[in-house]
Amino acid sequence: MSEASGTLPDSLSTVDTLAAGGPQVRDCQIEVQSRTRRYLSLVIIAFALQLLSAALFIGFVNRPVFDDQYNLSDVQTYAHQGLSVATVRSQRNPPGPASFLWMAAGVRVLGRAELRDARIANLISWVLLFVGILLGARYGSFPQIWYGALLAALVFPHSVMAAATTLTEGPALLFAILGTLAWIESAWCPTVTASSFLLLILGAFSMGMAISCRQYYLALLPAVALFGLLRLRGLRSKERWVRLVGIILSLSVASAPVILLIVVWRGLTSPGVATGLSHPELGWRAYAGLSAFRPIVAGFYSCFYLAPLTFPVVWRVRLPFRWLALLAAALSGILAACLRPSLIQPGPLRALIALASRLPAGEFLLLACVAALTVYNAIVIGLLVWQKRHTVLSCPPAIFALLTVAFFILEQLGVGGNVPLYDRYLLQIAPFLGMIAFTLIPRLGFSRLLALGVMDVVAHVILWSHAFKR
C-alpha cells in the first residue's frame, strides 16, 4: 500500500490503514490518487510558468547578469578548447566542470551567441528534469513524493534564475534527482533482477555526475551507503550479499568521477580557486578545510526553507512541551539576531531583513522573529518525524532525503576558504526538503498553496529584477 501510493493521508499510518479493512483501504487509495493528480497539476503549472519566464528572459535580456560574467569564461574555455587535463585545471570557478561542459556543449551545437546558447542549454536541463520526473513518477512506486520533490525545486526562490542564466544548479539537479529516483526505486525493489541492478548502477553514475557538477552533492555518497545498509536489515544471507555487492558497486561508480576530478585538481576545487588567483577581484578562495560555523548556517537555512514547504503546520500541531519549545525558539531567535553578520548570507532573507533597517533595532527584531519561527517550525517537524516514523520508514525517498539533508549540513565542516554559503546553494537540497515536507504533510490546503505561490512569485521577481539593472 505504502509503496504503491507513495505516502499515506495525515490521519492514517501504514499499519493502521492496512489493518482497517477493505473499504477504508479503498478510500485511502482514492484519496491518495486524487492528491497525486493535484500534485501533478501543480508541477505542470509551476514548470510552465518557469519555462515561459526563463524563455522570455533569455530572448530579451542578451547581456550578462548575476554570475554570468564569471561562469561564461569557463563555458567558453570548454567550448573552444574542449575537455582536457589542461582546461579542467585552468577552470576559474569553484563548482565541478560537468555543468560548464553541459553549457559548452550547447554553445558548440547551437553555434550562435555564446551567452544565449549557454542559457538555452541550461534551460534544457530543467526540461529534461521535468520530463524525467514525470516518467519516473509514472512508473515508480512513489509518484506523489517525486512530484513533491520537483515542486519544491520549481518554486524555490532561485529556481527561475538558475533556469534562465548560466548558474550551474540546473545540470546538477538533473543528474542528482534523476539519479536518486533511479537508485531508490531499484534499491527498494522486492527482488533483484538484471534490469533493477542496471538501473541501480545508472542511478549511481548519475549521482557521480551530479557531484562533478556541484561538489556539495558529495552528501549523496554517505546517504547511499547508510540507506543501503538499512536496506540490508532482515534479509536472508544470499540476498543480503547480492544487495551488498550492489551498494559497493554503486559507491564505486558514483565515486569514480569525483576521484578523477581530485586527481586532476589535486583537491576538491581547481588550483586557481584554491589559491585565490582565479577571481582576484573577488578574493575568492575555496579548498578542503575546517569551518565550524558553516554547518550552523547550512542548518539554519535548511530549516528556513523547510518552513514554507510545511506551512501552516507550525500553527496546527499541539506540542506536549509547547512552552519549552517556545522558549527554545525565542532564545534561538535572539542568538541568531546577535550573530546576524555571520549567519545571514546574500539572498532574499538578507534583503528582507534590510527592509527593517530604517526602524530602531528593526533588523535585530525582524531577524529574531524570523529565526524564532524557523526554529519552532523545525522543532514541530522533528516531532512529526518521530510521531510518523512508521510512515517515514515505509517511504524510502523520505529516508534518503533525511540522510542527504543531514549529510549536506555536516559536510560544510570541511568547506574551507572564504566563499559564502549563498542561500541559493540550498536549491541543491530543495527537492530533498520537498520529499520530507510532502511525506510528513501531504495535504495541500489553501494556506499551503499560498505559501508555495509566494515562493514562486519571489523566484520570478528575483530573475526579472536583473532585467532592469545595468
C-alpha positions as CSV (number, residue, x, y, z in Angstrom):
1,M,0.0,0.0,0.0
2,S,2.7,2.5,1.0
3,E,4.9,1.6,-1.9
4,A,2.1,1.8,-4.4
5,S,0.8,5.2,-3.3
6,G,4.0,7.0,-2.2
7,T,2.6,8.1,1.2
8,L,-0.5,8.0,3.3
9,P,-3.0,10.5,4.4
10,D,-2.3,12.5,7.5
11,S,-4.7,10.6,9.7
12,L,-3.5,7.1,8.9
13,S,-0.3,5.3,9.2
14,T,0.7,2.3,7.0
15,V,-0.1,-0.2,9.7
16,D,-3.4,1.5,10.7
17,T,-4.6,1.6,7.1
18,L,-3.8,-2.0,6.3
19,A,-5.5,-3.1,9.5
20,A,-8.6,-1.0,8.9
21,G,-10.1,-3.3,6.3
22,G,-11.3,-3.2,2.7
23,P,-13.5,-0.1,2.4
24,Q,-11.1,2.1,4.4
25,V,-8.1,0.9,2.3
26,R,-10.0,1.7,-0.9
27,D,-11.0,5.2,0.4
28,C,-7.4,5.8,1.3
29,Q,-6.2,4.8,-2.2
30,I,-8.8,7.0,-3.9
31,E,-7.7,10.0,-1.7
32,V,-4.0,9.4,-2.4
33,Q,-4.6,9.1,-6.2
34,S,-6.6,12.3,-6.1
35,R,-3.9,14.1,-4.2
36,T,-1.2,12.8,-6.6
37,R,-3.1,14.2,-9.6
38,R,-3.3,17.5,-7.8
39,Y,0.5,17.4,-7.2
40,L,1.0,16.7,-10.9
41,S,-1.2,19.6,-11.9
42,L,0.8,22.0,-9.6
43,V,4.1,20.7,-11.0
44,I,2.9,21.3,-14.6
45,I,1.7,24.8,-13.8
46,A,4.9,25.8,-11.9
47,F,7.1,24.4,-14.7
48,A,5.1,26.1,-17.4
49,L,5.5,29.4,-15.6
50,Q,9.2,28.8,-15.1
51,L,9.7,27.8,-18.8
52,L,7.8,30.9,-20.0
53,S,9.6,33.3,-17.7
54,A,13.1,31.9,-18.4
55,A,12.5,31.7,-22.2
56,L,11.4,35.4,-22.3
57,F,14.4,36.4,-20.2
58,I,16.8,34.5,-22.5
59,G,15.1,36.1,-25.5
60,F,15.0,39.7,-24.4
61,V,18.0,40.1,-21.9
62,N,21.0,39.3,-24.0
63,R,23.7,40.5,-21.6
64,P,25.4,39.0,-18.6
65,V,23.6,39.2,-15.3
66,F,24.3,37.9,-11.8
67,D,27.2,35.3,-12.2
68,D,27.1,35.1,-16.0
69,Q,30.3,37.2,-16.3
70,Y,32.2,34.7,-14.2
71,N,30.6,31.4,-15.4
72,L,30.7,32.3,-19.1
73,S,34.6,32.3,-19.1
74,D,34.7,28.6,-18.2
75,V,31.9,27.8,-20.7
76,Q,33.9,29.5,-23.4
77,T,37.1,27.6,-22.4
78,Y,35.4,24.2,-22.7
79,A,33.5,25.2,-25.9
80,H,36.6,26.3,-27.8
81,Q,39.4,24.2,-26.3
82,G,37.4,21.0,-25.4
83,L,37.9,18.8,-22.4
84,S,41.4,18.1,-21.3
85,V,43.5,18.0,-18.2
86,A,44.8,21.5,-19.0
87,T,41.3,23.0,-19.4
88,V,40.0,21.4,-16.2
89,R,43.0,22.6,-14.3
90,S,42.6,26.1,-15.7
91,Q,38.9,26.4,-14.6
92,R,38.2,29.6,-12.8
93,N,35.1,28.8,-10.8
94,P,34.6,26.6,-7.7
95,P,32.0,24.1,-9.0
96,G,33.0,21.0,-10.8
97,P,33.4,21.0,-14.6
98,A,30.3,19.0,-15.6
99,S,27.8,21.8,-15.7
100,F,30.2,24.0,-17.7
101,L,30.7,21.2,-20.1
102,W,26.9,20.8,-20.4
103,M,26.6,24.5,-21.3
104,A,29.7,24.4,-23.6
105,A,28.0,21.5,-25.5
106,G,25.0,23.8,-26.0
107,V,27.4,26.6,-27.4
108,R,29.0,24.1,-29.8
109,V,25.7,22.6,-31.0
110,L,23.8,25.9,-31.4
111,G,26.8,27.9,-32.6
112,R,25.1,31.4,-32.4
113,A,25.5,33.8,-29.4
114,E,27.6,32.1,-26.7
115,L,25.7,33.6,-23.7
116,R,22.3,32.8,-25.1
117,D,23.3,29.3,-26.2
118,A,24.7,28.5,-22.8
119,R,21.5,29.7,-21.2
120,I,19.4,27.6,-23.5
121,A,21.4,24.6,-22.7
122,N,20.8,25.3,-19.0
123,L,17.1,25.6,-19.6
124,I,17.1,22.3,-21.5
125,S,18.5,20.6,-18.3
126,W,15.3,21.7,-16.5
127,V,13.1,20.5,-19.3
128,L,14.8,17.1,-19.1
129,L,14.4,17.1,-15.3
130,F,10.7,17.7,-15.7
131,V,10.3,15.0,-18.3
132,G,12.4,12.6,-16.3
133,I,10.4,13.1,-13.1
134,L,7.1,12.7,-14.9
135,L,8.2,9.4,-16.5
136,G,9.9,8.1,-13.3
137,A,6.9,9.0,-11.1
138,R,4.5,7.4,-13.6
139,Y,6.3,4.1,-13.5
140,G,7.8,4.3,-10.0
141,S,6.4,3.4,-6.6
142,F,6.3,6.9,-5.0
143,P,4.8,9.3,-7.6
144,Q,3.5,11.8,-5.0
145,I,6.9,12.1,-3.4
146,W,8.7,12.6,-6.7
147,Y,6.2,15.3,-7.8
148,G,6.6,17.0,-4.4
149,A,10.4,17.0,-4.8
150,L,10.1,18.6,-8.2
151,L,7.5,21.1,-7.0
152,A,9.8,22.2,-4.2
153,A,12.7,22.7,-6.7
154,L,10.5,24.7,-9.1
155,V,9.1,27.1,-6.5
156,F,12.4,27.7,-4.7
157,P,13.3,31.4,-4.9
158,H,16.4,30.9,-7.1
159,S,15.0,28.3,-9.4
160,V,13.9,30.6,-12.3
161,M,17.3,32.4,-12.1
162,A,19.0,29.0,-12.3
163,A,17.0,28.1,-15.4
164,A,17.5,31.4,-17.3
165,T,21.2,32.1,-16.6
166,T,24.5,30.2,-16.6
167,L,24.2,29.1,-13.0
168,T,25.4,25.5,-12.6
169,E,22.5,24.2,-10.5
170,G,20.3,23.1,-13.4
171,P,22.5,20.2,-14.8
172,A,23.5,19.3,-11.2
173,L,19.8,18.9,-10.2
174,L,19.1,16.9,-13.3
175,F,21.7,14.3,-12.5
176,A,21.2,14.3,-8.7
177,I,17.4,13.9,-8.7
178,L,17.0,11.5,-11.6
179,G,19.9,9.5,-10.2
180,T,18.3,9.5,-6.8
181,L,14.9,8.4,-8.3
182,A,16.5,5.6,-10.3
183,W,18.7,4.4,-7.4
184,I,16.0,4.4,-4.8
185,E,13.4,2.7,-7.0
186,S,15.8,-0.1,-7.9
187,A,17.3,-0.4,-4.4
188,W,13.8,-0.8,-2.9
189,C,12.6,-3.5,-5.4
190,P,11.5,-6.6,-3.5
191,T,13.7,-8.8,-5.7
192,V,17.0,-8.1,-7.5
193,T,16.7,-8.5,-11.3
194,A,19.1,-7.7,-14.1
195,S,17.1,-4.6,-15.1
196,S,16.8,-3.3,-11.5
197,F,20.6,-3.9,-11.0
198,L,21.4,-2.0,-14.2
199,L,19.1,0.9,-13.1
200,L,20.9,0.9,-9.7
201,I,24.3,1.4,-11.4
202,L,22.9,4.0,-13.8
203,G,21.4,5.9,-10.9
204,A,24.8,5.8,-9.0
205,F,26.6,7.1,-12.1
206,S,24.1,9.9,-12.4
207,M,24.8,10.8,-8.8
208,G,28.5,10.9,-9.5
209,M,27.9,13.3,-12.4
210,A,25.9,15.5,-10.0
211,I,28.9,15.7,-7.7
212,S,31.1,16.6,-10.6
213,C,28.7,19.5,-11.3
214,R,28.4,20.7,-7.7
215,Q,30.7,19.2,-5.0
216,Y,28.1,19.8,-2.4
217,Y,26.4,16.6,-3.7
218,L,29.1,14.7,-2.0
219,A,26.4,14.3,0.6
220,L,24.8,11.7,-1.7
221,L,27.6,9.2,-1.1
222,P,27.2,8.6,2.7
223,A,23.4,8.8,2.2
224,V,23.7,5.9,-0.4
225,A,25.9,3.9,2.0
226,L,23.8,4.3,5.1
227,F,20.5,3.8,3.2
228,G,21.9,0.7,1.6
229,L,22.9,-0.7,5.0
230,L,19.5,0.0,6.4
231,R,18.0,-1.9,3.4
232,L,20.0,-5.0,4.4
233,R,18.2,-5.5,7.6
234,G,16.0,-8.6,7.8
235,L,17.2,-10.1,4.5
236,R,18.3,-13.6,4.0
237,S,22.1,-14.3,3.8
238,K,22.2,-14.8,0.0
239,E,20.0,-11.8,-0.8
240,R,22.0,-9.7,1.7
241,W,25.2,-10.4,-0.2
242,V,23.7,-9.6,-3.6
243,R,22.5,-6.2,-2.3
244,L,25.7,-5.5,-0.5
245,V,27.6,-6.0,-3.8
246,G,25.1,-3.5,-5.4
247,I,25.9,-1.0,-2.7
248,I,29.6,-1.4,-3.1
249,L,29.3,-1.1,-6.9
250,S,27.0,1.9,-6.5
251,L,29.5,3.7,-4.3
252,S,32.4,2.8,-6.6
253,V,30.6,4.1,-9.8
254,A,29.4,7.3,-8.1
255,S,32.9,8.0,-6.7
256,A,34.7,7.4,-10.0
257,P,34.1,11.0,-11.4
258,V,35.0,12.5,-8.1
259,I,38.2,10.6,-7.7
260,L,39.2,11.5,-11.3
261,L,38.5,15.2,-10.5
262,I,40.5,15.0,-7.3
263,V,43.5,13.5,-9.2
264,V,43.4,16.3,-11.9
265,W,42.8,19.1,-9.5
266,R,44.8,17.6,-6.6
267,G,41.9,18.6,-4.4
268,L,38.2,19.3,-4.5
269,T,38.4,22.6,-6.3
270,S,40.6,23.9,-9.1
271,P,44.1,25.1,-8.3
272,G,43.1,28.7,-9.2
273,V,40.2,28.7,-6.9
274,A,42.2,27.1,-4.1
275,T,44.9,29.8,-4.3
276,G,42.6,32.7,-4.9
277,L,44.1,33.5,-8.3
278,S,41.0,32.8,-10.4
279,H,39.0,35.8,-9.3
280,P,41.4,38.2,-7.6
281,E,38.8,41.0,-7.9
282,L,36.5,38.9,-5.6
283,G,39.2,37.4,-3.4
284,W,37.5,34.0,-3.6
285,R,39.3,31.0,-2.1
286,A,37.8,27.6,-1.7
287,Y,39.5,24.4,-0.5
288,A,39.0,21.5,1.8
289,G,39.4,22.8,5.4
290,L,37.7,23.2,8.7
291,S,34.7,25.6,9.1
292,A,33.0,25.2,12.5
293,F,30.3,27.8,11.9
294,R,29.3,26.9,8.3
295,P,27.2,23.9,9.4
296,I,25.2,26.2,11.6
297,V,24.5,28.5,8.7
298,A,23.5,25.5,6.5
299,G,21.3,24.1,9.2
300,F,19.5,27.4,9.7
301,Y,18.8,27.9,6.0
302,S,17.7,24.3,5.6
303,C,15.1,24.9,8.3
304,F,14.2,28.3,7.0
305,Y,13.4,27.0,3.5
306,L,11.6,23.9,5.0
307,A,9.2,26.3,6.8
308,P,7.2,27.5,3.8
309,L,7.1,23.9,2.4
310,T,5.4,22.7,5.6
311,F,3.3,25.8,6.3
312,P,1.0,26.0,8.3
313,V,1.9,23.0,10.4
314,V,3.6,25.3,12.9
315,W,0.2,26.7,13.9
316,R,-1.8,23.4,13.9
317,V,0.4,20.9,15.8
318,R,-0.1,20.8,19.6
319,L,3.2,20.1,21.2
320,P,3.2,18.4,24.6
321,F,6.0,20.7,25.7
322,R,4.8,23.8,23.9
323,W,6.1,26.4,26.3
324,L,9.6,24.8,26.4
325,A,9.6,24.8,22.6
326,L,8.6,28.4,22.5
327,L,11.3,29.3,25.0
328,A,13.9,27.5,23.0
329,A,12.7,29.2,19.8
330,A,12.8,32.6,21.4
331,L,16.3,32.2,22.7
332,S,17.4,30.8,19.4
333,G,15.9,33.9,17.6
334,I,17.8,36.3,19.9
335,L,21.0,34.4,19.4
336,A,20.5,34.4,15.6
337,A,20.0,38.2,15.7
338,C,23.2,38.6,17.6
339,L,25.0,36.5,15.0
340,R,23.4,38.3,12.1
341,P,26.7,39.4,10.3
342,S,27.9,35.8,10.2
343,L,24.6,34.0,9.9
344,I,22.7,35.8,7.2
345,Q,24.1,35.2,3.7
346,P,23.5,37.0,0.4
347,G,20.0,36.3,-0.8
348,P,16.3,37.1,-0.3
349,L,16.4,36.8,3.5
350,R,19.1,39.3,3.8
351,A,17.1,41.7,1.5
352,L,14.1,41.1,3.7
353,I,16.0,41.9,6.9
354,A,17.5,45.0,5.3
355,L,14.0,46.4,4.8
356,A,13.7,46.9,8.5
357,S,16.9,48.8,8.8
358,R,15.2,52.2,9.0
359,L,13.4,51.3,12.2
360,P,15.1,51.4,15.6
361,A,16.6,47.9,16.1
362,G,14.5,46.9,13.2
363,E,16.9,44.4,11.7
364,F,17.6,42.8,15.1
365,L,13.9,42.4,15.9
366,L,12.8,41.1,12.4
367,L,15.6,38.6,12.3
368,A,14.9,37.4,15.8
369,C,11.2,36.8,14.9
370,V,12.1,35.0,11.6
371,A,14.7,32.8,13.3
372,A,12.3,32.0,16.2
373,L,9.6,30.9,13.8
374,T,12.1,28.9,11.8
375,V,13.4,27.1,14.9
376,Y,9.9,26.5,16.3
377,N,8.8,25.0,12.9
378,A,11.9,22.8,12.9
379,I,11.0,21.5,16.4
380,V,7.5,20.7,15.2
381,I,8.8,18.9,12.1
382,G,11.2,16.9,14.3
383,L,8.3,15.8,16.5
384,L,6.3,14.9,13.3
385,V,9.2,12.8,12.1
386,W,9.1,10.9,15.3
387,Q,5.3,10.6,15.5
388,K,5.0,9.5,11.9
389,R,8.2,7.3,12.0
390,H,6.3,4.3,10.7
391,T,5.1,6.3,7.6
392,V,8.6,7.7,7.1
393,L,10.3,4.3,7.4
394,S,7.8,2.9,4.8
395,C,8.8,5.7,2.4
396,P,12.3,5.2,1.1
397,P,12.6,8.7,-0.6
398,A,11.8,10.3,2.8
399,I,14.5,8.2,4.5
400,F,17.1,9.1,1.8
401,A,16.1,12.8,1.9
402,L,16.6,13.0,5.6
403,L,20.0,11.4,5.3
404,T,21.0,13.7,2.4
405,V,20.0,16.9,4.1
406,A,21.8,15.8,7.3
407,F,25.0,15.0,5.4
408,F,24.7,18.2,3.4
409,I,24.8,20.1,6.7
410,L,27.6,18.0,8.2
411,E,29.8,18.3,5.1
412,Q,30.0,22.1,5.5
413,L,32.5,21.3,8.3
414,G,35.0,20.5,5.6
415,V,34.5,23.6,3.4
416,G,37.4,25.9,3.8
417,G,38.1,29.3,2.3
418,N,36.0,32.5,2.2
419,V,33.3,31.7,-0.4
420,P,30.0,32.4,1.4
421,L,27.3,29.8,1.7
422,Y,24.9,31.8,-0.6
423,D,21.4,30.8,0.2
424,R,20.8,29.8,-3.5
425,Y,23.1,26.8,-2.7
426,L,20.1,25.4,-0.8
427,L,18.4,24.9,-4.2
428,Q,20.6,21.8,-4.4
429,I,18.7,20.2,-1.5
430,A,15.3,21.8,-2.2
431,P,13.9,18.6,-3.7
432,F,15.0,16.6,-0.7
433,L,13.3,19.2,1.6
434,G,10.2,18.7,-0.5
435,M,10.4,14.9,-0.1
436,I,10.5,15.4,3.7
437,A,7.7,18.0,3.7
438,F,5.3,16.2,1.5
439,T,5.8,12.9,3.2
440,L,5.0,14.3,6.6
441,I,2.2,16.6,5.5
442,P,0.8,15.5,2.1
443,R,-2.3,17.7,2.2
444,L,-2.4,20.8,0.1
445,G,-4.7,23.3,1.8
446,F,-5.2,27.0,0.8
447,S,-2.7,28.4,3.2
448,R,0.0,26.0,2.0
449,L,-0.7,26.7,-1.7
450,L,-0.5,30.4,-0.9
451,A,2.9,29.9,0.7
452,L,4.1,27.9,-2.3
453,G,2.7,30.6,-4.6
454,V,4.5,33.3,-2.8
455,M,7.8,31.4,-3.1
456,D,7.2,31.0,-6.8
457,V,6.5,34.8,-7.2
458,V,9.7,35.6,-5.4
459,A,11.6,33.4,-7.8
460,H,10.3,35.3,-10.8
461,V,10.8,38.7,-9.2
462,I,14.5,37.8,-8.4
463,L,15.1,36.9,-12.1
464,W,13.4,39.9,-13.6
465,S,14.9,42.3,-11.2
466,H,18.1,41.7,-13.1
467,A,16.5,42.8,-16.4
468,F,16.4,46.4,-15.2
469,K,19.9,46.5,-13.7
470,R,22.7,48.0,-15.7
